[in-house]
Each structure stands twice: as C-alpha cells, then as structure tokens.
Amino acid sequence: MSIVLVRIDDRLVHGQIVQGWLKTIDIDAVLVISDSAAKDKMQQTLMKMALPNAINLYVKTLKDATTSLKSGDYDKENIMILAVHPSDILYMINEGVKITSLNIGGMHFINGKKQLFKNICVDNEDIENLHRIYSKGVEVESRVLPYDEKSNVMNLLEKEYHNICEASK
C-alpha cells in the first residue's frame, strides 16, 4: 500500500477532489474516514457516483479505517485518505499508521471556529491537534488544488497554539 495523499476536507468527495486531485495523482482508491458517512448509504452512493469508475471508494469509521490500514487491507492499492477532522489524523498516527504529510484542503466555518486562512477555520482543539501532528514530524501544508503553491500553515498555527498555552497559565 502506498498512501499517496492524506487530506482534511470536510466536504469529503467533491469537485475539487475529482476534477483537481484525481487527475494529477496516481491512486486506485479513496478511503473516506467519517463515522457519520459510514452510516449514511445515500452519502456513500453520491460519493461513489462522483468518482471515476476505476477508483474504488471505501467509507469507514475512524476505528475501522485505522484497523484496515494497519492490517494491510489496502496493501495492493495506492490510496488517498480523506478525513474531516485533525483529530482523526492524530488518532491514526497515534495508533501506528505512518503518515508523512498532511494536506489541509478545507475546514469550513461553523460556530465556535475562527478563520485563519481562506479555507481553514479552526477551534482550539483543531489547533492543538494540528500542533501534535506537526510535532510528530508530519509535514502540514494547505492547498486547495494540487497545482496551487503549498502554504506553510504551521507558522500561524504554532502562534495560535502558543497563545492557547499562554492563556491557560
């Protein structure tokens, strides 16, 4: 198995994934990690319809996806992992899934979050989890499409993390 791309994008499979990323990376499958999508057959059907026929779609809960990755279920495929939350990626890393780079594609605004970048809104938990991921040696970058320039989001996120630490003293 080769994990080609790990991406946080709360929209999961959508136009930027299909028209942008899938045309530039060599993958056999998309692994969607979402407890809610794993229970929603309609959402799974819509995501499958959006993907080219040659691309397999796996929609799993966080725990099932982590177990599958660790047990080698995807050893014969190049995969793209799509997750909704930084906490999902941190969980997988802590459970032994080897991730070297994380792309943040879209974390949209909801109550309690603040906008740091055009496509990234975070709360304190997101900031802390991204800091933990980064501190484990994982590259954390942001770009909407593969041909966009990588943005080093960690400079600002590390400042935000420092502010959280200072405020809690």
LOSELUM-59495 format. One record per residue: residue number from 0; residue in one letter; x negated, y, z of N, C-alpha, C in turn. Coordinates in steps of 0.05 Angstrom, whole numbers, plus 5000, padded with zeros to 4 digits. Each point is the difference from the previous one (the first is absolute). Layout:
<lonus>
<lonu k="NUM" r="a" n_x="X" n_y="Y" n_z="Z" ca_x="X" ca_y="Y" ca_z="Z" c_x="X" c_y="Y" c_z="Z"/>
...
</lonus>
This chain:
<lonus>
<lonu k="0" r="m" n_x="4983" n_y="4976" n_z="5000" ca_x="5017" ca_y="5024" ca_z="5000" c_x="4983" c_y="5025" c_z="5000"/>
<lonu k="1" r="s" n_x="5009" n_y="5018" n_z="4986" ca_x="4987" ca_y="5026" ca_z="5000" c_x="5021" c_y="5021" c_z="5006"/>
<lonu k="2" r="i" n_x="4996" n_y="5015" n_z="5021" ca_x="5018" ca_y="5023" ca_z="5005" c_x="4989" c_y="5023" c_z="4984"/>
<lonu k="3" r="v" n_x="5014" n_y="5008" n_z="4980" ca_x="4991" ca_y="5020" ca_z="4981" c_x="5006" c_y="5028" c_z="5011"/>
<lonu k="4" r="l" n_x="5024" n_y="5003" n_z="5012" ca_x="5008" ca_y="5026" ca_z="5011" c_x="5018" c_y="4996" c_z="5024"/>
<lonu k="5" r="v" n_x="4994" n_y="5015" n_z="5021" ca_x="5018" ca_y="5002" ca_z="5023" c_x="5010" c_y="5028" c_z="5001"/>
<lonu k="6" r="r" n_x="5027" n_y="5003" n_z="5000" ca_x="5011" ca_y="5027" ca_z="4998" c_x="5023" c_y="5003" c_z="5020"/>
<lonu k="7" r="i" n_x="5000" n_y="5023" n_z="5013" ca_x="5023" ca_y="5008" ca_z="5016" c_x="5018" c_y="5018" c_z="4982"/>
<lonu k="8" r="d" n_x="5024" n_y="4991" n_z="4996" ca_x="5019" ca_y="5016" ca_z="4984" c_x="5028" c_y="4992" c_z="5009"/>
<lonu k="9" r="d" n_x="5013" n_y="5018" n_z="5014" ca_x="5026" ca_y="4993" ca_z="5012" c_x="5022" c_y="4995" c_z="4979"/>
<lonu k="10" r="r" n_x="4994" n_y="5006" n_z="4975" ca_x="5020" ca_y="4993" ca_z="4978" c_x="4996" c_y="4972" c_z="4989"/>
<lonu k="11" r="l" n_x="4978" n_y="4987" n_z="5008" ca_x="4993" ca_y="4973" ca_z="4991" c_x="4998" c_y="4999" c_z="4970"/>
<lonu k="12" r="v" n_x="5014" n_y="4983" n_z="4986" ca_x="4998" ca_y="4997" ca_z="4971" c_x="5017" c_y="5022" c_z="4987"/>
<lonu k="13" r="h" n_x="4987" n_y="5018" n_z="4985" ca_x="5014" ca_y="5022" ca_z="4986" c_x="4984" c_y="5008" c_z="4976"/>
<lonu k="14" r="g" n_x="5008" n_y="5020" n_z="4986" ca_x="4989" ca_y="5008" ca_z="4974" c_x="4970" c_y="5004" c_z="5001"/>
<lonu k="15" r="q" n_x="4989" n_y="5014" n_z="5020" ca_x="4971" ca_y="5005" ca_z="5001" c_x="4985" c_y="4973" c_z="5002"/>
<lonu k="16" r="i" n_x="5011" n_y="4981" n_z="5014" ca_x="4987" ca_y="4974" ca_z="5002" c_x="5000" c_y="4986" c_z="4973"/>
<lonu k="17" r="v" n_x="5023" n_y="4999" n_z="4988" ca_x="5003" ca_y="4984" ca_z="4975" c_x="4987" c_y="5014" c_z="4977"/>
<lonu k="18" r="q" n_x="5005" n_y="5026" n_z="4996" ca_x="4989" ca_y="5014" ca_z="4977" c_x="4972" c_y="5010" c_z="5004"/>
<lonu k="19" r="g" n_x="4991" n_y="5004" n_z="5024" ca_x="4974" ca_y="5010" ca_z="5005" c_x="4980" c_y="4979" c_z="5008"/>
<lonu k="20" r="w" n_x="5004" n_y="4988" n_z="5024" ca_x="4980" ca_y="4982" ca_z="5011" c_x="4999" c_y="4973" c_z="4984"/>
<lonu k="21" r="l" n_x="5022" n_y="4989" n_z="4994" ca_x="5000" ca_y="4973" ca_z="4987" c_x="4988" c_y="5001" c_z="4972"/>
<lonu k="22" r="k" n_x="4999" n_y="5023" n_z="4988" ca_x="4988" ca_y="5002" ca_z="4974" c_x="4970" c_y="5003" c_z="5001"/>
<lonu k="23" r="t" n_x="4989" n_y="5005" n_z="5024" ca_x="4971" ca_y="5004" ca_z="5002" c_x="4985" c_y="4980" c_z="5018"/>
<lonu k="24" r="i" n_x="5015" n_y="4984" n_z="5015" ca_x="4987" ca_y="4980" ca_z="5017" c_x="5008" c_y="4973" c_z="4991"/>
<lonu k="25" r="d" n_x="4983" n_y="4981" n_z="5003" ca_x="5005" ca_y="4972" ca_z="4992" c_x="5010" c_y="4984" c_z="5023"/>
<lonu k="26" r="i" n_x="5027" n_y="4997" n_z="5001" ca_x="5012" ca_y="4984" ca_z="5021" c_x="5019" c_y="4980" c_z="4989"/>
<lonu k="27" r="d" n_x="5004" n_y="4979" n_z="5016" ca_x="5020" ca_y="4979" ca_z="4993" c_x="5025" c_y="5003" c_z="5017"/>
<lonu k="28" r="a" n_x="4998" n_y="5014" n_z="5023" ca_x="5022" ca_y="5001" ca_z="5018" c_x="5000" c_y="5025" c_z="5017"/>
<lonu k="29" r="v" n_x="5024" n_y="5007" n_z="5009" ca_x="5004" ca_y="5022" ca_z="5019" c_x="5011" c_y="4987" c_z="5025"/>
<lonu k="30" r="l" n_x="4987" n_y="5005" n_z="5023" ca_x="5009" ca_y="4991" ca_z="5026" c_x="5011" c_y="5024" c_z="5015"/>
<lonu k="31" r="v" n_x="5026" n_y="5001" n_z="5003" ca_x="5014" ca_y="5021" ca_z="5015" c_x="5002" c_y="4991" c_z="5029"/>
<lonu k="32" r="i" n_x="4990" n_y="5016" n_z="5018" ca_x="5001" ca_y="4994" ca_z="5028" c_x="5020" c_y="5019" c_z="5013"/>
<lonu k="33" r="s" n_x="5024" n_y="4989" n_z="5006" ca_x="5021" ca_y="5016" ca_z="5011" c_x="5020" c_y="4982" c_z="5014"/>
<lonu k="34" r="d" n_x="5003" n_y="5002" n_z="5026" ca_x="5020" ca_y="4984" ca_z="5014" c_x="5028" c_y="5004" c_z="4989"/>
<lonu k="35" r="s" n_x="5007" n_y="5026" n_z="4994" ca_x="5027" ca_y="5005" ca_z="4990" c_x="5004" c_y="4990" c_z="4972"/>
<lonu k="36" r="a" n_x="4981" n_y="5004" n_z="4982" ca_x="5002" ca_y="4991" ca_z="4973" c_x="5001" c_y="4969" c_z="4998"/>
<lonu k="37" r="a" n_x="4987" n_y="4987" n_z="5019" ca_x="5000" ca_y="4971" ca_z="5000" c_x="5028" c_y="4989" c_z="5006"/>
<lonu k="38" r="k" n_x="5017" n_y="5016" n_z="5012" ca_x="5027" ca_y="4992" ca_z="5006" c_x="5020" c_y="5010" c_z="4980"/>
<lonu k="39" r="d" n_x="4992" n_y="5016" n_z="4981" ca_x="5018" ca_y="5014" ca_z="4982" c_x="4997" c_y="4988" c_z="4971"/>
<lonu k="40" r="k" n_x="5017" n_y="4981" n_z="4994" ca_x="4998" ca_y="4987" ca_z="4973" c_x="5005" c_y="5019" c_z="4977"/>
<lonu k="41" r="m" n_x="5017" n_y="5020" n_z="5004" ca_x="5005" ca_y="5019" ca_z="4979" c_x="4974" c_y="5017" c_z="4994"/>
<lonu k="42" r="q" n_x="4987" n_y="5009" n_z="5021" ca_x="4975" ca_y="5016" ca_z="4996" c_x="4979" c_y="4982" c_z="4987"/>
<lonu k="43" r="q" n_x="4999" n_y="4975" n_z="5007" ca_x="4980" ca_y="4982" ca_z="4988" c_x="5006" c_y="4997" c_z="4970"/>
<lonu k="44" r="t" n_x="5026" n_y="4997" n_z="4993" ca_x="5008" ca_y="4997" ca_z="4972" c_x="4992" c_y="5024" c_z="4984"/>
<lonu k="45" r="l" n_x="5005" n_y="5024" n_z="5011" ca_x="4994" ca_y="5025" ca_z="4986" c_x="4970" c_y="5003" c_z="4996"/>
<lonu k="46" r="m" n_x="4984" n_y="4993" n_z="5021" ca_x="4971" ca_y="5002" ca_z="4997" c_x="4990" c_y="4980" c_z="4978"/>
<lonu k="47" r="k" n_x="5011" n_y="4976" n_z="5000" ca_x="4992" ca_y="4980" ca_z="4980" c_x="5007" c_y="5010" c_z="4972"/>
<lonu k="48" r="m" n_x="5023" n_y="5012" n_z="4997" ca_x="5008" ca_y="5010" ca_z="4974" c_x="4982" c_y="5022" c_z="4990"/>
<lonu k="49" r="a" n_x="4988" n_y="5016" n_z="5018" ca_x="4983" ca_y="5022" ca_z="4993" c_x="4972" c_y="4990" c_z="4990"/>
<lonu k="50" r="l" n_x="4992" n_y="4977" n_z="5009" ca_x="4974" ca_y="4989" ca_z="4994" c_x="5000" c_y="4986" c_z="4973"/>
<lonu k="51" r="p" n_x="4977" n_y="5000" n_z="4986" ca_x="4998" ca_y="4984" ca_z="4976" c_x="5003" c_y="4970" c_z="5007"/>
<lonu k="52" r="n" n_x="5010" n_y="4985" n_z="4981" ca_x="5006" ca_y="4971" ca_z="5005" c_x="4975" c_y="4985" c_z="5009"/>
<lonu k="53" r="a" n_x="4977" n_y="5008" n_z="4990" ca_x="4975" ca_y="4986" ca_z="5006" c_x="4989" c_y="5004" c_z="5029"/>
<lonu k="54" r="i" n_x="5012" n_y="5019" n_z="5014" ca_x="4991" ca_y="5007" ca_z="5027" c_x="5019" c_y="4986" c_z="5020"/>
<lonu k="55" r="n" n_x="4989" n_y="4984" n_z="5018" ca_x="5016" ca_y="4987" ca_z="5021" c_x="5005" c_y="5020" c_z="5022"/>
<lonu k="56" r="l" n_x="5023" n_y="4998" n_z="5013" ca_x="5007" ca_y="5017" ca_z="5023" c_x="5005" c_y="4982" c_z="5024"/>
<lonu k="57" r="y" n_x="4986" n_y="5007" n_z="5022" ca_x="5005" ca_y="4987" ca_z="5025" c_x="5008" c_y="5021" c_z="5020"/>
<lonu k="58" r="v" n_x="5022" n_y="4996" n_z="5013" ca_x="5010" ca_y="5019" ca_z="5020" c_x="5001" c_y="4985" c_z="5027"/>
<lonu k="59" r="k" n_x="4984" n_y="5009" n_z="5019" ca_x="4997" ca_y="4985" ca_z="5025" c_x="5000" c_y="5019" c_z="5023"/>
<lonu k="60" r="t" n_x="5007" n_y="4989" n_z="5023" ca_x="4997" ca_y="5014" ca_z="5025" c_x="4971" c_y="5004" c_z="5006"/>
<lonu k="61" r="l" n_x="4993" n_y="5018" n_z="5017" ca_x="4972" ca_y="5005" ca_z="5007" c_x="4987" c_y="4975" c_z="5010"/>
<lonu k="62" r="k" n_x="5012" n_y="4986" n_z="5018" ca_x="4988" ca_y="4976" ca_z="5011" c_x="4997" c_y="4978" c_z="4980"/>
<lonu k="63" r="d" n_x="5021" n_y="4996" n_z="4983" ca_x="4998" ca_y="4979" ca_z="4980" c_x="4979" c_y="5007" c_z="4978"/>
<lonu k="64" r="a" n_x="4998" n_y="5025" n_z="4993" ca_x="4980" ca_y="5008" ca_z="4980" c_x="4972" c_y="4996" c_z="5011"/>
<lonu k="65" r="t" n_x="4996" n_y="5008" n_z="5025" ca_x="4974" ca_y="4996" ca_z="5012" c_x="4992" c_y="4971" c_z="5002"/>
<lonu k="66" r="t" n_x="5019" n_y="4983" n_z="5008" ca_x="4994" ca_y="4971" ca_z="5001" c_x="4994" c_y="4990" c_z="4972"/>
<lonu k="67" r="s" n_x="5015" n_y="5008" n_z="4980" ca_x="4996" ca_y="4991" ca_z="4972" c_x="4972" c_y="5008" c_z="4990"/>
<lonu k="68" r="l" n_x="4993" n_y="5025" n_z="5006" ca_x="4974" ca_y="5010" ca_z="4991" c_x="4977" c_y="4985" c_z="5013"/>
<lonu k="69" r="k" n_x="5003" n_y="4995" n_z="5026" ca_x="4979" ca_y="4986" ca_z="5014" c_x="4998" c_y="4970" c_z="4993"/>
<lonu k="70" r="s" n_x="5022" n_y="4988" n_z="4992" ca_x="5000" ca_y="4972" ca_z="4994" c_x="4993" c_y="4994" c_z="4971"/>
<lonu k="71" r="g" n_x="4996" n_y="5021" n_z="4984" ca_x="4992" ca_y="4996" ca_z="4972" c_x="5022" c_y="4995" c_z="4980"/>
<lonu k="72" r="d" n_x="5025" n_y="5008" n_z="5007" ca_x="5022" ca_y="4996" ca_z="4982" c_x="4996" c_y="5014" c_z="4973"/>
<lonu k="73" r="y" n_x="4984" n_y="5021" n_z="4999" ca_x="4997" ca_y="5015" ca_z="4976" c_x="4971" c_y="4998" c_z="4989"/>
<lonu k="74" r="d" n_x="4986" n_y="4979" n_z="5007" ca_x="4972" ca_y="4997" ca_z="4992" c_x="4996" c_y="5000" c_z="4970"/>
<lonu k="75" r="k" n_x="5020" n_y="4992" n_z="4985" ca_x="4997" ca_y="4998" ca_z="4971" c_x="5010" c_y="5025" c_z="4985"/>
<lonu k="76" r="e" n_x="5007" n_y="5021" n_z="5015" ca_x="5012" ca_y="5024" ca_z="4988" c_x="4985" c_y="5025" c_z="5009"/>
<lonu k="77" r="n" n_x="5000" n_y="5019" n_z="4982" ca_x="4991" ca_y="5027" ca_z="5007" c_x="5025" c_y="5015" c_z="5008"/>
<lonu k="78" r="i" n_x="5000" n_y="5012" n_z="5024" ca_x="5024" ca_y="5012" ca_z="5010" c_x="4997" c_y="5029" c_z="5008"/>
<lonu k="79" r="m" n_x="5023" n_y="5013" n_z="4999" ca_x="5003" ca_y="5027" ca_z="5010" c_x="5018" c_y="4998" c_z="5024"/>
<lonu k="80" r="i" n_x="4991" n_y="5012" n_z="5022" ca_x="5016" ca_y="5000" ca_z="5024" c_x="5013" c_y="5028" c_z="5003"/>
<lonu k="81" r="l" n_x="5027" n_y="5000" n_z="5004" ca_x="5015" ca_y="5024" ca_z="5005" c_x="5012" c_y="4998" c_z="5028"/>
<lonu k="82" r="a" n_x="4994" n_y="5020" n_z="5017" ca_x="5011" ca_y="5001" ca_z="5027" c_x="5012" c_y="5028" c_z="5005"/>
<lonu k="83" r="v" n_x="5017" n_y="5001" n_z="5020" ca_x="5014" ca_y="5025" ca_z="5006" c_x="4985" c_y="5017" c_z="5021"/>
<lonu k="84" r="h" n_x="4988" n_y="4986" n_z="5019" ca_x="4988" ca_y="5014" ca_z="5023" c_x="4970" c_y="4994" c_z="5004"/>
<lonu k="85" r="p" n_x="4985" n_y="5019" n_z="5010" ca_x="4972" ca_y="4994" ca_z="5007" c_x="4998" c_y="4978" c_z="5021"/>
<lonu k="86" r="s" n_x="5020" n_y="4999" n_z="5018" ca_x="4999" ca_y="4979" ca_z="5021" c_x="5001" c_y="4972" c_z="4988"/>
<lonu k="87" r="d" n_x="5012" n_y="4996" n_z="4977" ca_x="5000" ca_y="4974" ca_z="4986" c_x="4972" c_y="4993" c_z="4991"/>
<lonu k="88" r="i" n_x="4986" n_y="5019" n_z="4989" ca_x="4973" ca_y="4994" ca_z="4991" c_x="4981" c_y="4995" c_z="5023"/>
<lonu k="89" r="l" n_x="5003" n_y="5015" n_z="5022" ca_x="4984" ca_y="4996" ca_z="5023" c_x="5005" c_y="4972" c_z="5012"/>
<lonu k="90" r="y" n_x="5025" n_y="4992" n_z="5001" ca_x="5007" ca_y="4974" ca_z="5011" c_x="4985" c_y="4978" c_z="4983"/>
<lonu k="91" r="m" n_x="5002" n_y="5002" n_z="4974" ca_x="4987" ca_y="4980" ca_z="4983" c_x="4970" c_y="4999" c_z="5004"/>
<lonu k="92" r="i" n_x="4987" n_y="5023" n_z="5002" ca_x="4972" ca_y="5001" ca_z="5005" c_x="4993" c_y="4987" c_z="5027"/>
<lonu k="93" r="n" n_x="5015" n_y="5007" n_z="5020" ca_x="4995" ca_y="4989" ca_z="5027" c_x="5004" c_y="4970" c_z="5001"/>
<lonu k="94" r="e" n_x="5017" n_y="4990" n_z="4982" ca_x="5005" ca_y="4971" ca_z="4998" c_x="4980" c_y="4985" c_z="4982"/>
<lonu k="95" r="g" n_x="4982" n_y="5015" n_z="4988" ca_x="4979" ca_y="4987" ca_z="4985" c_x="5002" c_y="5002" c_z="4970"/>
<lonu k="96" r="v" n_x="5019" n_y="5015" n_z="4989" ca_x="5001" ca_y="5004" ca_z="4971" c_x="4979" c_y="5021" c_z="4993"/>
<lonu k="97" r="k" n_x="4983" n_y="4993" n_z="4980" ca_x="4978" ca_y="5017" ca_z="4992" c_x="5010" c_y="5021" c_z="4981"/>
<lonu k="98" r="i" n_x="5000" n_y="5025" n_z="5009" ca_x="5008" ca_y="5023" ca_z="4984" c_x="4977" c_y="5020" c_z="5000"/>
<lonu k="99" r="t" n_x="4990" n_y="5008" n_z="4977" ca_x="4978" ca_y="5018" ca_z="4998" c_x="5008" c_y="5029" c_z="4993"/>
<lonu k="100" r="s" n_x="5023" n_y="5003" n_z="4988" ca_x="5008" ca_y="5026" ca_z="4991" c_x="5031" c_y="5002" c_z="5002"/>
<lonu k="101" r="l" n_x="5009" n_y="5023" n_z="5007" ca_x="5029" ca_y="5006" ca_z="5003" c_x="5007" c_y="5025" c_z="4985"/>
<lonu k="102" r="n" n_x="5019" n_y="4998" n_z="4982" ca_x="5010" ca_y="5022" ca_z="4985" c_x="5026" c_y="5009" c_z="5012"/>
<lonu k="103" r="i" n_x="5002" n_y="5026" n_z="5007" ca_x="5026" ca_y="5010" ca_z="5009" c_x="5013" c_y="5014" c_z="4977"/>
<lonu k="104" r="g" n_x="5022" n_y="4989" n_z="4991" ca_x="5013" ca_y="5011" ca_z="4977" c_x="5024" c_y="5018" c_z="5007"/>
<lonu k="105" r="g" n_x="5015" n_y="4992" n_z="5020" ca_x="5023" ca_y="5016" ca_z="5007" c_x="5011" c_y="4993" c_z="5028"/>
<lonu k="106" r="m" n_x="4999" n_y="5019" n_z="5017" ca_x="5013" ca_y="4998" ca_z="5026" c_x="5017" c_y="5025" c_z="5003"/>
<lonu k="107" r="h" n_x="5025" n_y="4997" n_z="4995" ca_x="5018" ca_y="5024" ca_z="4997" c_x="5011" c_y="5010" c_z="5026"/>
<lonu k="108" r="f" n_x="5010" n_y="5024" n_z="4999" ca_x="5009" ca_y="5013" ca_z="5024" c_x="5025" c_y="4987" c_z="5011"/>
<lonu k="109" r="i" n_x="5000" n_y="4996" n_z="5026" ca_x="5023" ca_y="4993" ca_z="5016" c_x="4998" c_y="5015" c_z="5026"/>
<lonu k="110" r="n" n_x="5021" n_y="5003" n_z="5015" ca_x="4999" ca_y="5014" ca_z="5025" c_x="4978" c_y="4990" c_z="5018"/>
<lonu k="111" r="g" n_x="4985" n_y="5018" n_z="5012" ca_x="4979" ca_y="4992" ca_z="5018" c_x="4972" c_y="4999" c_z="4986"/>
<lonu k="112" r="k" n_x="5000" n_y="5003" n_z="4974" ca_x="4975" ca_y="5000" ca_z="4985" c_x="4993" c_y="5027" c_z="4990"/>
<lonu k="113" r="k" n_x="4974" n_y="5005" n_z="4996" ca_x="4992" ca_y="5026" ca_z="4988" c_x="4984" c_y="4994" c_z="4975"/>
<lonu k="114" r="q" n_x="5002" n_y="5019" n_z="4982" ca_x="4987" ca_y="4997" ca_z="4974" c_x="4971" c_y="5009" c_z="5002"/>
<lonu k="115" r="l" n_x="4982" n_y="4982" n_z="4993" ca_x="4971" ca_y="5006" ca_z="5000" c_x="4990" c_y="5005" c_z="4971"/>
<lonu k="116" r="f" n_x="5011" n_y="4985" n_z="4982" ca_x="4993" ca_y="5003" ca_z="4971" c_x="5026" c_y="4999" c_z="4985"/>
<lonu k="117" r="k" n_x="4999" n_y="5005" n_z="4974" ca_x="5024" ca_y="5000" ca_z="4983" c_x="5016" c_y="4975" c_z="5004"/>
<lonu k="118" r="n" n_x="4987" n_y="4977" n_z="5001" ca_x="5014" ca_y="4974" ca_z="5000" c_x="4997" c_y="4985" c_z="5026"/>
<lonu k="119" r="i" n_x="4990" n_y="5013" n_z="5021" ca_x="4995" ca_y="4986" ca_z="5025" c_x="5011" c_y="5016" c_z="5024"/>
<lonu k="120" r="c" n_x="5019" n_y="4987" n_z="5013" ca_x="5012" ca_y="5011" ca_z="5024" c_x="4995" c_y="4980" c_z="5022"/>
<lonu k="121" r="v" n_x="4991" n_y="5009" n_z="5023" ca_x="4992" ca_y="4982" ca_z="5021" c_x="5010" c_y="5009" c_z="5027"/>
<lonu k="122" r="d" n_x="5002" n_y="4980" n_z="5019" ca_x="5004" ca_y="5006" ca_z="5028" c_x="4975" c_y="4992" c_z="5015"/>
<lonu k="123" r="n" n_x="4999" n_y="5004" n_z="5026" ca_x="4977" ca_y="4993" ca_z="5015" c_x="4992" c_y="4971" c_z="4998"/>
<lonu k="124" r="e" n_x="5020" n_y="4982" n_z="4999" ca_x="4994" ca_y="4971" ca_z="4998" c_x="4986" c_y="4994" c_z="4973"/>
<lonu k="125" r="d" n_x="5010" n_y="5012" n_z="4978" ca_x="4987" ca_y="4997" ca_z="4974" c_x="4971" c_y="5009" c_z="5001"/>
<lonu k="126" r="i" n_x="4995" n_y="5023" n_z="5012" ca_x="4973" ca_y="5012" ca_z="5002" c_x="4982" c_y="4981" c_z="5016"/>
<lonu k="127" r="e" n_x="5010" n_y="4990" n_z="5022" ca_x="4984" ca_y="4982" ca_z="5017" c_x="4994" c_y="4974" c_z="4985"/>
<lonu k="128" r="n" n_x="5019" n_y="4989" n_z="4986" ca_x="4996" ca_y="4975" ca_z="4985" c_x="4981" c_y="5004" c_z="4977"/>
<lonu k="129" r="l" n_x="5002" n_y="5022" n_z="4986" ca_x="4982" ca_y="5005" ca_z="4978" c_x="4971" c_y="5004" c_z="5010"/>
<lonu k="130" r="h" n_x="4998" n_y="5013" n_z="5023" ca_x="4973" ca_y="5003" ca_z="5013" c_x="4989" c_y="4972" c_z="5007"/>
<lonu k="131" r="r" n_x="5016" n_y="4983" n_z="5011" ca_x="4991" ca_y="4973" ca_z="5007" c_x="4991" c_y="4984" c_z="4975"/>
<lonu k="132" r="i" n_x="5016" n_y="5003" n_z="4979" ca_x="4993" ca_y="4986" ca_z="4975" c_x="4973" c_y="5010" c_z="4990"/>
<lonu k="133" r="y" n_x="4997" n_y="5026" n_z="4999" ca_x="4975" ca_y="5013" ca_z="4991" c_x="4976" c_y="4992" c_z="5017"/>
<lonu k="134" r="s" n_x="5005" n_y="4999" n_z="5026" ca_x="4978" ca_y="4993" ca_z="5019" c_x="4991" c_y="4971" c_z="4997"/>
<lonu k="135" r="k" n_x="5015" n_y="4984" n_z="4986" ca_x="4993" ca_y="4972" ca_z="4995" c_x="4984" c_y="4998" c_z="4973"/>
<lonu k="136" r="g" n_x="4993" n_y="5023" n_z="4989" ca_x="4983" ca_y="4999" ca_z="4976" c_x="5016" c_y="4999" c_z="4974"/>
<lonu k="137" r="v" n_x="5026" n_y="5005" n_z="5001" ca_x="5017" ca_y="4999" ca_z="4976" c_x="5001" c_y="5028" c_z="4988"/>
<lonu k="138" r="e" n_x="4995" n_y="5001" n_z="4974" ca_x="5003" ca_y="5026" ca_z="4985" c_x="5029" c_y="5007" c_z="5000"/>
<lonu k="139" r="v" n_x="5007" n_y="5025" n_z="5007" ca_x="5027" ca_y="5009" ca_z="5000" c_x="5001" c_y="5024" c_z="4981"/>
<lonu k="140" r="e" n_x="5014" n_y="4997" n_z="4978" ca_x="5002" ca_y="5021" ca_z="4980" c_x="5028" c_y="5003" c_z="4991"/>
<lonu k="141" r="s" n_x="5005" n_y="5022" n_z="4986" ca_x="5027" ca_y="5005" ca_z="4990" c_x="4999" c_y="5009" c_z="4971"/>
<lonu k="142" r="r" n_x="5017" n_y="4989" n_z="4984" ca_x="5005" ca_y="5009" ca_z="4973" c_x="5026" c_y="4987" c_z="4992"/>
<lonu k="143" r="v" n_x="5015" n_y="5015" n_z="4985" ca_x="5026" ca_y="4991" ca_z="4991" c_x="4997" c_y="4980" c_z="4978"/>
<lonu k="144" r="l" n_x="4983" n_y="5006" n_z="4981" ca_x="4996" ca_y="4983" ca_z="4976" c_x="4970" c_y="4992" c_z="4998"/>
<lonu k="145" r="p" n_x="4994" n_y="4979" n_z="4987" ca_x="4972" ca_y="4990" ca_z="5000" c_x="4981" c_y="5019" c_z="4986"/>
<lonu k="146" r="y" n_x="5009" n_y="5017" n_z="4982" ca_x="4982" ca_y="5018" ca_z="4986" c_x="4997" c_y="5027" c_z="5015"/>
<lonu k="147" r="d" n_x="5015" n_y="5004" n_z="5022" ca_x="4996" ca_y="5023" ca_z="5016" c_x="4974" c_y="4998" c_z="5016"/>
<lonu k="148" r="e" n_x="4989" n_y="5023" n_z="5007" ca_x="4976" ca_y="5000" ca_z="5016" c_x="5007" c_y="4991" c_z="5028"/>
<lonu k="149" r="k" n_x="4983" n_y="4982" n_z="5011" ca_x="5004" ca_y="4992" ca_z="5028" c_x="4997" c_y="5024" c_z="5018"/>
<lonu k="150" r="s" n_x="5019" n_y="5002" n_z="5019" ca_x="4999" ca_y="5020" ca_z="5021" c_x="4991" c_y="4988" c_z="5025"/>
<lonu k="151" r="n" n_x="4980" n_y="5012" n_z="5013" ca_x="4990" ca_y="4990" ca_z="5025" c_x="5019" c_y="5012" c_z="5022"/>
<lonu k="152" r="v" n_x="5020" n_y="4985" n_z="5008" ca_x="5019" ca_y="5010" ca_z="5019" c_x="4990" c_y="4998" c_z="5029"/>
<lonu k="153" r="m" n_x="4978" n_y="4985" n_z="5004" ca_x="4992" ca_y="4995" ca_z="5027" c_x="4988" c_y="5025" c_z="5014"/>
<lonu k="154" r="n" n_x="4989" n_y="5019" n_z="4985" ca_x="4991" ca_y="5024" ca_z="5013" c_x="5022" c_y="5014" c_z="5016"/>
<lonu k="155" r="l" n_x="5022" n_y="5004" n_z="4987" ca_x="5023" ca_y="5013" ca_z="5013" c_x="5013" c_y="4981" c_z="5021"/>
<lonu k="156" r="l" n_x="5002" n_y="4975" n_z="4993" ca_x="5012" ca_y="4981" ca_z="5019" c_x="4983" c_y="4997" c_z="5025"/>
<lonu k="157" r="e" n_x="4974" n_y="5001" n_z="4997" ca_x="4982" ca_y="4998" ca_z="5024" c_x="5003" c_y="5025" c_z="5017"/>
<lonu k="158" r="k" n_x="5004" n_y="5023" n_z="4988" ca_x="5006" ca_y="5025" ca_z="5016" c_x="5026" c_y="4997" c_z="5015"/>
<lonu k="159" r="e" n_x="5020" n_y="4989" n_z="4986" ca_x="5026" ca_y="4996" ca_z="5014" c_x="4997" c_y="4980" c_z="5023"/>
<lonu k="160" r="y" n_x="4985" n_y="4979" n_z="4995" ca_x="4995" ca_y="4980" ca_z="5021" c_x="4986" c_y="5013" c_z="5024"/>
<lonu k="161" r="h" n_x="4980" n_y="5017" n_z="4995" ca_x="4986" ca_y="5014" ca_z="5021" c_x="5020" c_y="5017" c_z="5016"/>
<lonu k="162" r="n" n_x="5018" n_y="5014" n_z="4986" ca_x="5019" ca_y="5017" ca_z="5013" c_x="5019" c_y="4984" c_z="5018"/>
<lonu k="163" r="i" n_x="5008" n_y="4976" n_z="4991" ca_x="5017" ca_y="4983" ca_z="5016" c_x="4985" c_y="4991" c_z="5026"/>
<lonu k="164" r="c" n_x="4975" n_y="4993" n_z="4996" ca_x="4983" ca_y="4992" ca_z="5024" c_x="4997" c_y="5022" c_z="5019"/>
<lonu k="165" r="e" n_x="4995" n_y="5025" n_z="4990" ca_x="4997" ca_y="5023" ca_z="5018" c_x="5026" c_y="5006" c_z="5015"/>
<lonu k="166" r="a" n_x="5022" n_y="4998" n_z="4986" ca_x="5026" ca_y="5006" ca_z="5012" c_x="5008" c_y="4981" c_z="5022"/>
<lonu k="167" r="s" n_x="4990" n_y="4975" n_z="4997" ca_x="5008" ca_y="4980" ca_z="5020" c_x="4982" c_y="5001" c_z="5025"/>
<lonu k="168" r="k" n_x="4980" n_y="5017" n_z="5001" ca_x="4982" ca_y="5002" ca_z="5023" c_x="5014" c_y="5016" c_z="5022"/>
</lonus>
